[in-house]
Structure formats: C-alpha cells, structure tokens
Amino acid sequence: MPNFSKYSTLERLILEDCEKLVKIEGSLGNLKRLKYLNLKGCNSLCCLPEELCSLDALEEITIKWERKGSSSHNHEEEKVFIIPEHVGKLRSLAVLEIVGVHINKIPHSIGELQMLNQLVLFGCSGFESLLESVWRLNSLEKLDLSNTDIEALPISIGGLEKLQILSLNHSEKLTELPHTLGNLESLIDLDLSWTKLTSLTDSIGHLSKLKVLKVTDTHIKKLPETIQGMENLEELHAHGCSMEEVPDGIKGLKKLKILDLSGCIISSLPHLGEVSSLQTLLLEGCDELTEVPEVLSKSLTTLSVDSLALQKLPDFPKLEQLNKLKLSDRSDRHSQSDHEIFNLQGIENLSKLSVLELHLLDVENFPEIVCTFWHLKVLVVACIRADYQILQLPSTLSKLGLQYVDIKNKIRPASLGHLENLVWLEIHDCSTNDRLNSLEIDKFHSLTSLSIVECSNLIALVDLNLPKNLEKLWIRDCGSLKSIPDLSELQNLLLLDLSRNKGLTMIYGLDKLRSLETINIALSVSQ
C-alpha cells in the first residue's frame, strides 16, 4: 500500500477487490480532500486506521466482505472487523455502509455523526443490539439492519424523526417491536420480512406516511385494527405469514395498490370495494379461503386466487380494468366428483384481459369466454371435467398451456392454426389421439418452446413436423411413446428433455444439433 502523503488532492479512493489487503497505512489521514472510500471485496482487511477519523471531507465509506463458498464463509465468520473508536469525528460522513462483516462492537461515538443519513449494516454478525447512541443520529434517513443477529430495537428508536427506510428482513432473532416505532413520523418503507415477529405494535397505525409494509414469512397472525391509520400505504406484502384474519380496518387504506396475502391461512376477506386504489390482489396458496369478496376495487388489474377450499368467485362484470386473472382450486384427476362448478358468467366483459389461467375442476360458460378476449396473450386451461369445446382462440396469443384437456374431442384444429404469434406451448396430461398431429404444430412458425408432458396414450410423434425455430423442447413422462420426429432440422435448439419415456427406442438427428447446450434422456431409450 503506497504512502498516501503524496496524494493530498485525492477525492475518491477505490480499493475494490484487493483481497490480500491486510492493513491501510496511517498516512491515509493526509487525504484531507477525500470524499469517497470504497473497500468492497477487501476480505482480509480487519480494521481501519484511527487517522481516518481526521478526514473532515469524507462523505461515504463502503466496506463489504465478499463470501465465496462455504469454507470461505466459515473462515470469515471467525474474523472481526474493528470500526475506529473515534469514527464520530467524521463530521461530513453521510453514508456508512458495512456489509457481511463480523462486528463485535459499535463505537459509542457513532452517535456523533450528525450528517449521517444512511447506515447500512446488512449481513453483519456479532452484535445483538445497537447502542443508544445510534438513536441520536438526527439526520438518519435509511437504516438497514437486514440479516443481522439483532434481537430487539430500543425504545429510543422513536427519536429518529427523519428516518424514511427501516429494513430488518432476515433478522431471524427479532421477536418484538417497541411501541415507540409509531413515532417514526417520516417512515415510508418498513421491511420486517423473515423475522420471528408474532404481532405488530398497535402504534404502527401512527405511521401515516408509510407507503410500503413488508411482513413476508413472519409469524404474525393478525394485523392490528389501527392499520387504517396508515392512510398513505400503497403496498402490503404478507406472503407466507401466519395470518388467520384480516381486520376490517384494511378497508380504510384508500391508497393501497398492492395486497399480497398469498400463503396465509385466512378463510375470508372483508369487502374490498372501498379500497378504491387497489390494483393487485394476490391470494395464492390460501388453502382455507372459501370465497373471493364479491365486491372488489374497480381499479383492480391483477387478481390471482389459489385455494383448495374455493367455492365462490367475485362479480366479474365490475372488474373492467382487469388485465391478469388466475383462478385455481388445485384440482387434479383424483379430485372428488362433488367438487364446485364455477360459473364464469360475466367474465366475457373483461375486454382488457391479457393473461387468463384457469385451473378449476369444472366451469360453465367456457366456450363463449375465450373467443371474446382479443387482447389475450397468455391462456392456461386446466379444467378437467368442464363440458366445453374450443372453437376459436385469439390470434394475439403468445403462450398457451393445455392441461387435463381432451385434445382429440374438445379442440378443433382450425382453432389453433392461426396462432402466428405463439412462442410457448405446453400440453400436460392431456387426452390425445396416439399421434397428436391434429394440432398442426408445424404451423406455429414463431414457436420457440414446446412442452409435451405426461400424455400417457401418446404412442408416436414421428409424423409431427416441429417448427424449425424451436429453442427448448420437452417431451417427457409419456409412458407409451415409442417414436419422436427427426430432430436434425432444429438448428436453434438449446435444451432437449426426453426423460422418462421408457418406450422410446431411437432418437434421430441428435448428432446434428450444433447449438444444443442441455440434454436429458434419463430413463429413456429402451434397448
């Protein structure tokens, strides 16, 4: 490391990825104009010289240990990085970012950094609480304690009047929040995901400026009724948490745009018609949910529902702005015969729909529906017992998925031949004739991905003309399949999966595939 005395005019010093750097000379203190110091990837560096603390112009310090592989990770956890004791003398310091470092002590003087607006200790281990002095950082706008060992926040956190972003995600020892959290009147973004929290303090309702709240994968069972006080909340992410009930107070969130309750164990929802700004409602994997509220926001553009207990759908005609609709009762061929029959009456009025996925055991009014969506780009149909026939599909389709569909009897070839924009086609567990040539797949000139999976009565594909633009081809788990087309013309093919076709006897043209990157023929090609 050079003697820094010779570089007195230096303003930016970047020592990134100097992995063998063990020590920085005290002459660093001579860089009186230094504003930016980058020490990312200096994995062997365990301290900074005290002389650093005399750099009155220094505005930003970034320190990051790069962990590569498990053995390196274990080794680095044993090292301790020492923050200079008098770091508080850096009167111009605005950003202090320390990432992936083991720290056993945070100096008391850190509370003297009155210009500090960003303190990032992401992935730092070795400390379970912060000194009271940290909460004297009156200019602090961002505090990131994600992936740390912190167990609790002190009551004095309420003094950070300018704090806008507080992130504690993956801090898995955090079990509770102080009531003074509600004093953070400038807070905009609060991330509590992947913590051990079981509840939220009622005072959280005082966070009137909060726009984003994340409690993903926590043990929170219920949101406080005071949530209605967060009048500017735009996003609520509660995916995978233990929530059993959604409070009526959620109806007061007039600016809420995104509500993600996927994976929660809720059985019902309040009417959400009053949440007038709601655009995205995600209810995937909510296996206790019996019905979607009949009244939803007219602004809704995305609705995704996936529940084993699903019995009732919303009033579709009122959802005029809906762009993406995914509905699933998680049914399969073994589902009970008395399963719910879903009436999709009114869905034809959703003129803006571009994505439609129906994984429902039985539906009514299917034939009339599909023909009316002239902006539809993605269609996935997995309706096992529905009495329908696909007569025509929109030419705008780019992705088509057919599962549990009786292709032989329910799809007319003319309904598919005009799909010139189709790039992705999946045929999964469908009843077909023994050759599948009725689909005229060779007419899909834009097709780049084709998946034919678990079609048990499929015997031969040798007459099937595959589109030459194919890049990915899956033909697998077809137990009766004995032959496939010659592949030699597929010069753009990157991925080929022919696994678990135990009756397959020969693969022709494999040696001609010059672009192939991945091939899987496990448990295929019988002798």
C-alpha positions in Angstrom: 0.0 0.0 0.0 1.5 3.4 -1.0 2.3 6.3 1.3 -0.8 8.5 0.8 1.0 11.6 1.8 1.9 12.1 -1.9 -1.8 12.3 -3.0 -3.1 15.2 -0.9 -5.6 16.2 -3.6 -7.3 12.8 -3.9 -11.1 12.9 -3.5 -12.0 9.3 -4.4 -10.2 6.1 -3.3 -11.3 2.8 -4.7 -9.6 -0.3 -3.4 -12.3 -2.7 -4.5 -11.5 -6.5 -4.6 -8.0 -6.0 -3.1 -8.4 -9.4 -1.4 -4.9 -9.5 0.0 -5.0 -6.1 1.6 -4.5 -6.6 5.3 -3.7 -3.1 6.5 -4.1 0.5 5.4 -1.3 2.9 6.4 -2.0 5.8 8.8 -0.9 8.1 6.0 -4.5 7.8 4.8 -5.1 10.6 7.3 -3.3 13.0 5.0 -6.0 12.8 2.3 -7.8 15.9 3.6 -10.0 16.2 0.4 -11.1 12.6 0.3 -14.8 12.2 -0.1 -15.3 8.6 -1.1 -13.7 5.4 0.2 -14.6 2.0 -1.4 -13.3 -1.1 0.3 -15.7 -3.7 -1.3 -14.1 -7.2 -1.5 -11.2 -6.4 0.7 -11.8 -9.7 2.6 -8.5 -9.7 4.5 -8.9 -6.2 5.9 -9.9 -6.3 9.6 -9.6 -2.6 10.6 -9.2 1.0 9.5 -6.5 3.3 10.9 -7.6 5.8 13.6 -6.1 8.5 11.3 -9.1 8.0 9.1 -11.2 9.8 11.7 -9.5 13.1 10.9 -10.8 13.3 7.3 -13.3 16.1 7.7 -14.3 16.0 4.0 -15.1 12.2 3.9 -18.8 11.7 2.9 -19.1 8.0 2.1 -17.4 4.7 3.3 -18.3 1.3 1.8 -16.9 -1.9 3.3 -18.0 -5.3 2.1 -16.7 -8.7 2.6 -17.4 -11.0 -0.3 -18.2 -14.5 0.8 -17.3 -17.2 -1.8 -18.2 -20.7 -0.9 -18.9 -22.4 2.4 -15.3 -22.8 3.5 -14.6 -19.1 2.9 -17.8 -18.2 4.8 -16.8 -20.2 7.9 -13.4 -18.6 7.9 -14.6 -15.1 7.6 -17.1 -15.5 10.5 -14.1 -16.0 12.8 -12.6 -12.7 11.8 -13.7 -9.5 13.5 -13.8 -6.1 11.8 -12.9 -3.2 14.1 -14.6 0.2 13.4 -12.3 3.0 14.5 -13.2 4.2 18.1 -13.5 7.9 17.1 -15.4 7.4 13.9 -17.9 10.0 15.2 -15.3 12.7 14.3 -16.1 12.3 10.6 -18.4 15.4 10.6 -19.2 15.2 6.9 -19.9 11.5 6.7 -23.3 10.9 5.1 -23.1 7.2 4.2 -21.6 4.4 6.2 -22.2 1.0 4.5 -20.7 -2.1 6.1 -21.9 -5.4 4.5 -21.2 -9.0 5.5 -18.8 -8.2 8.2 -18.4 -9.7 11.8 -18.6 -6.8 14.2 -18.4 -7.3 18.0 -18.5 -3.6 18.9 -20.1 -0.5 17.6 -18.3 2.6 18.9 -20.2 5.0 21.1 -19.0 7.9 19.0 -21.1 6.7 16.1 -24.0 8.8 17.6 -22.0 11.9 16.9 -22.3 11.5 13.1 -24.8 14.3 12.8 -24.6 14.4 8.9 -25.1 10.6 8.6 -28.3 9.9 6.5 -27.6 6.2 5.6 -26.4 3.5 8.0 -26.2 0.0 6.4 -25.1 -3.0 8.4 -26.6 -5.6 6.1 -25.4 -9.1 6.9 -23.2 -8.1 9.8 -23.0 -10.5 12.6 -21.6 -10.3 16.2 -24.0 -7.7 17.7 -27.5 -8.4 19.1 -28.4 -4.8 19.9 -27.4 -1.3 18.9 -26.0 1.3 21.3 -28.4 4.0 22.5 -26.0 6.5 20.8 -27.1 5.2 17.4 -30.5 6.7 18.0 -29.0 10.2 18.3 -28.4 10.2 14.5 -30.9 13.0 13.9 -30.2 13.1 10.1 -30.6 9.4 9.5 -33.0 8.6 6.6 -32.1 5.0 6.0 -31.3 2.2 8.5 -30.6 -1.3 7.1 -30.2 -4.0 9.7 -31.2 -6.8 7.4 -29.7 -10.3 8.0 -28.2 -9.4 11.4 -28.4 -11.0 14.8 -30.3 -8.1 16.3 -32.9 -9.3 18.9 -34.6 -6.1 19.8 -34.9 -2.4 18.9 -34.5 0.1 21.8 -37.3 2.4 22.9 -35.2 5.3 21.8 -35.7 4.4 18.1 -38.7 6.7 18.1 -36.2 9.6 18.2 -35.2 9.1 14.6 -37.6 11.8 13.3 -36.2 11.8 9.7 -36.0 8.0 9.2 -37.7 7.0 5.9 -36.4 3.5 5.4 -36.1 0.8 8.1 -35.1 -2.7 6.9 -34.9 -5.7 9.3 -35.6 -8.5 6.8 -33.9 -11.9 7.6 -33.0 -10.7 11.1 -34.3 -14.0 12.5 -33.7 -13.3 16.2 -36.0 -10.3 16.2 -39.2 -11.2 18.2 -40.8 -7.9 19.1 -41.0 -4.2 18.2 -41.1 -1.3 20.7 -44.3 0.8 20.9 -42.2 3.9 20.0 -41.9 2.6 16.4 -45.1 4.6 15.8 -43.1 7.8 16.5 -41.2 7.5 13.2 -43.4 10.0 11.5 -41.3 10.2 8.3 -41.1 6.5 7.7 -42.0 5.4 4.2 -40.7 1.9 3.8 -40.7 -0.8 6.6 -39.4 -4.3 5.9 -39.9 -6.9 8.7 -39.9 -9.9 6.4 -38.4 -13.2 7.6 -38.2 -12.2 11.3 -39.7 -14.0 14.3 -42.3 -11.4 14.9 -45.7 -12.7 16.1 -47.5 -9.4 16.2 -47.2 -5.7 15.3 -47.5 -2.9 17.9 -50.8 -1.0 17.7 -48.7 2.2 17.4 -47.8 1.2 13.8 -51.1 2.8 12.9 -49.5 6.2 13.6 -47.2 5.8 10.6 -49.3 8.0 8.4 -46.6 8.5 5.7 -45.8 4.8 5.4 -46.1 3.6 1.8 -44.6 0.1 1.9 -45.1 -2.5 4.7 -43.5 -6.0 4.3 -44.2 -8.8 6.8 -43.5 -11.7 4.4 -42.8 -15.1 6.1 -43.3 -13.9 9.7 -45.4 -15.5 12.5 -47.9 -12.6 12.6 -51.4 -13.9 13.0 -53.3 -10.7 12.7 -52.8 -7.1 11.7 -53.9 -4.5 14.3 -57.1 -2.7 13.6 -55.1 0.6 13.8 -53.7 -0.3 10.4 -56.4 2.0 8.9 -54.3 4.9 10.3 -51.6 4.3 7.6 -53.6 6.4 5.2 -50.8 6.6 2.6 -50.0 2.9 2.5 -49.6 1.7 -1.1 -48.2 -1.8 -0.7 -48.8 -4.5 1.9 -46.8 -7.7 1.5 -47.8 -10.5 3.9 -46.9 -13.5 1.7 -46.4 -16.7 3.7 -47.1 -15.3 7.2 -49.3 -16.9 9.8 -52.2 -14.5 9.3 -55.6 -16.0 10.2 -57.7 -12.9 9.9 -57.7 -9.6 8.0 -59.1 -6.7 10.0 -61.9 -4.6 8.7 -59.6 -1.6 9.2 -57.9 -2.6 5.9 -60.9 -1.0 4.2 -59.6 2.4 5.3 -56.5 2.1 3.2 -57.7 4.2 0.3 -54.3 4.4 -1.4 -53.4 0.7 -1.2 -52.4 -0.6 -4.6 -50.8 -4.0 -3.9 -52.2 -6.5 -1.4 -50.3 -9.8 -1.2 -51.8 -12.3 1.3 -50.6 -15.4 -0.6 -49.9 -18.4 1.7 -51.9 -17.0 4.6 -54.4 -19.2 6.4 -57.3 -16.8 6.1 -60.8 -18.2 5.4 -62.4 -14.9 4.3 -61.7 -11.3 3.4 -63.5 -8.1 4.1 -65.2 -6.5 1.1 -62.5 -4.5 -0.6 -64.7 -2.2 -2.8 -63.8 0.7 -0.5 -60.0 0.2 -1.2 -60.5 2.2 -4.3 -56.9 2.3 -5.5 -56.3 -1.5 -5.2 -54.7 -2.8 -8.4 -53.1 -6.1 -7.4 -54.7 -8.7 -5.2 -52.6 -11.9 -4.7 -54.3 -14.8 -2.8 -52.1 -17.8 -4.0 -51.9 -20.8 -1.7 -54.6 -19.5 0.7 -56.0 -23.1 1.2 -58.6 -22.1 3.8 -60.1 -19.3 1.6 -63.6 -20.3 0.5 -64.6 -17.2 -1.5 -63.2 -14.1 -3.0 -65.2 -11.0 -1.9 -68.0 -10.2 -4.3 -67.1 -6.6 -4.2 -63.6 -5.6 -5.2 -61.9 -2.4 -6.3 -62.9 -1.3 -9.8 -59.2 -0.4 -10.3 -58.1 -4.0 -10.0 -55.7 -5.1 -12.8 -54.3 -8.3 -11.3 -56.2 -11.0 -9.4 -54.6 -14.3 -8.5 -56.5 -16.8 -6.4 -55.4 -20.3 -5.5 -57.3 -22.3 -2.8 -58.2 -25.8 -2.1 -61.5 -24.6 -0.4 -62.5 -22.2 -3.1 -66.3 -22.1 -3.6 -67.2 -18.6 -4.9 -65.8 -16.2 -7.4 -66.1 -12.4 -7.5 -68.5 -10.4 -9.6 -66.5 -10.2 -12.8 -68.5 -7.6 -14.8 -67.4 -4.9 -12.3 -63.7 -5.6 -12.8 -63.4 -3.7 -16.1 -59.7 -2.9 -15.7 -58.6 -6.5 -15.0 -55.6 -7.4 -17.1 -54.4 -10.6 -15.4 -56.7 -13.3 -13.9 -55.5 -16.5 -12.3 -58.0 -18.9 -10.7 -57.2 -22.3 -9.2 -58.9 -24.8 -6.9 -55.8 -27.0 -7.0 -57.9 -29.8 -8.6 -56.5 -32.9 -10.4 -57.8 -36.1 -11.9 -58.3 -37.5 -8.4 -60.5 -34.7 -7.1 -63.9 -35.5 -5.7 -66.9 -35.7 -8.1 -68.9 -33.3 -6.0 -66.4 -30.5 -6.4 -67.6 -27.0 -7.0 -68.7 -26.0 -10.5 -67.6 -22.4 -11.2 -69.8 -20.2 -13.3 -67.7 -17.7 -15.2 -70.7 -15.7 -16.3 -69.7 -12.1 -17.0 -66.0 -12.8 -17.5 -66.5 -12.1 -21.2 -66.8 -8.4 -20.3 -63.2 -8.2 -19.2 -62.1 -6.7 -22.5 -58.6 -5.7 -21.3 -57.6 -9.2 -20.2 -54.2 -10.3 -21.4 -53.5 -13.2 -19.1 -56.0 -15.9 -18.2 -55.2 -19.0 -16.2 -58.0 -21.4 -15.2 -57.0 -24.4 -13.1 -60.5 -25.4 -12.0 -62.1 -28.8 -11.8 -65.3 -27.7 -13.6 -66.5 -24.5 -15.1 -69.6 -23.2 -17.0 -69.7 -20.8 -20.0 -66.2 -21.6 -21.2 -66.7 -21.7 -25.0 -68.1 -18.2 -25.2 -65.4 -16.8 -22.9 -62.2 -17.5 -24.8 -63.4 -16.2 -28.1 -64.1 -12.7 -26.8 -60.6 -11.8 -25.4 -59.0 -10.2 -28.4 -56.1 -8.8 -26.3 -55.3 -12.1 -24.7 -51.6 -13.1 -24.8 -51.4 -15.9 -22.2 -54.0 -18.7 -21.8 -53.6 -21.6 -19.5 -56.6 -24.1 -19.3 -56.7 -26.9 -16.8 -60.4 -27.6 -16.5 -60.8 -31.4 -16.0 -64.5 -32.0 -16.2 -65.8 -28.9 -17.9 -68.1 -29.6 -20.8 -66.7 -27.3 -23.5 -65.1 -27.2 -26.9 -62.5 -24.7 -28.0 -63.7 -23.5 -31.4 -61.6 -20.4 -31.8 -58.7 -18.7 -29.9 -57.5 -15.1 -30.2 -54.7 -14.7 -32.7 -52.9 -12.5 -30.2 -51.9 -15.5 -28.0 -48.1 -15.8 -27.4 -48.4 -18.5 -24.7 -50.8 -21.4 -24.5 -51.0 -24.1 -21.8 -53.4 -27.1 -22.0 -53.6 -29.4 -19.0 -56.1 -32.2 -18.4 -57.7 -31.2 -21.8 -59.3 -33.8 -24.1 -57.5 -32.5 -27.2 -59.0 -35.2 -29.5 -62.6 -34.2 -28.8 -62.5 -30.6 -27.4 -60.1 -28.8 -29.7 -60.7 -28.3 -33.4 -57.5 -27.9 -35.4 -58.9 -24.8 -37.0 -58.9 -23.1 -33.6 -55.1 -23.2 -33.4 -53.7 -23.0 -36.9 -53.9 -19.2 -37.0 -51.8 -18.6 -33.8 -48.9 -17.0 -35.7 -47.6 -15.2 -32.5 -47.4 -18.3 -30.4 -43.9 -18.7 -28.9 -44.7 -21.1 -26.0 -47.0 -24.2 -26.0 -47.4 -26.7 -23.1 -49.5 -29.9 -23.4 -49.6 -31.5 -20.0 -51.5 -34.7 -19.0 -53.9 -34.3 -21.9 -56.0 -36.9 -23.6 -54.9 -37.1 -27.2 -55.0 -39.4 -30.2 -52.0 -41.6 -30.5 -50.0 -39.1 -32.7 -51.0 -35.5 -31.7 -50.8 -34.4 -35.4 -54.3 -32.9 -35.2 -52.8 -29.8 -33.6 -50.8 -29.0 -36.7 -47.9 -27.7 -34.6 -45.8 -27.1 -37.7 -47.9 -24.0 -38.4 -46.6 -22.3 -35.3 -43.7 -20.6 -37.1 -42.8 -18.4 -34.1 -42.8 -21.2 -31.6 -39.6 -21.4 -29.5 -40.7 -23.5 -26.5 -42.7 -26.8 -26.8 -43.6 -29.0 -23.8 -45.4 -32.3 -24.1 -45.6 -33.9 -20.7 -47.4 -36.9 -19.1 -49.6 -37.7 -22.2 -50.0 -41.4 -21.4 -51.8 -42.5 -24.5 -49.4 -40.8 -26.9 -47.6 -43.5 -29.0 -45.9 -41.9 -32.0 -44.8 -38.4 -32.9 -42.7 -39.5 -35.9 -45.1 -37.7 -38.4 -45.1 -34.5 -36.3 -43.4 -31.6 -38.1 -41.7 -29.5 -35.5 -41.2 -25.7 -36.1 -37.6 -25.0 -37.0 -37.3 -22.1 -34.6 -37.6 -24.3 -31.5 -35.1 -23.5 -28.8 -36.5 -25.6 -26.0 -38.2 -29.0 -26.3 -39.6 -31.1 -23.5 -41.2 -34.5 -24.4 -41.1 -36.5 -21.1 -43.1 -38.9 -18.9 -45.0 -40.2 -21.9 -45.1 -43.9 -20.9 -46.4 -45.2 -24.2 -44.3 -43.1 -26.5 -42.2 -45.2 -29.0 -41.1 -42.7 -31.6 -40.4 -38.9 -32.0 -39.7 -36.8 -35.1 -36.2 -36.4 -36.6 -34.6 -33.6 -34.8 -31.8 -32.7 -37.3 -33.6 -29.6 -38.6 -33.8 -27.9 -35.2 -30.6 -26.0 -35.5 -31.6 -23.4 -32.9 -32.3 -26.0 -30.2 -30.6 -25.2 -26.9 -32.4 -27.5 -24.5 -33.7 -31.1 -25.1 -35.5 -33.1 -22.4 -36.7 -36.6 -23.4 -36.5 -38.1 -19.9 -38.7 -40.9 -18.6 -40.0 -42.1 -21.9 -39.4 -45.8 -21.2 -40.8 -47.0 -24.5 -38.7 -44.7 -26.8 -36.5 -46.8 -29.0 -34.5 -44.3 -31.1 -33.6 -40.6 -31.3 -32.8 -39.5 -34.9 -30.9 -36.3 -35.7 -29.3 -35.8 -32.3 -25.8 -35.6 -33.8 -26.9 -32.6 -36.0 -27.9 -30.3 -33.1 -24.9 -27.9 -33.1 -26.5 -25.3 -30.7 -27.5 -27.8 -28.0 -26.5 -26.8 -24.5 -28.6 -29.1 -22.3 -29.8 -32.7 -22.9 -31.7 -35.0 -20.6 -32.6 -38.5 -21.7 -32.7 -40.1 -18.3 -34.7 -43.3 -18.1 -35.4 -43.2 -21.8 -34.4 -45.1 -25.0 -35.2 -48.7 -24.3 -32.9 -51.5 -25.7 
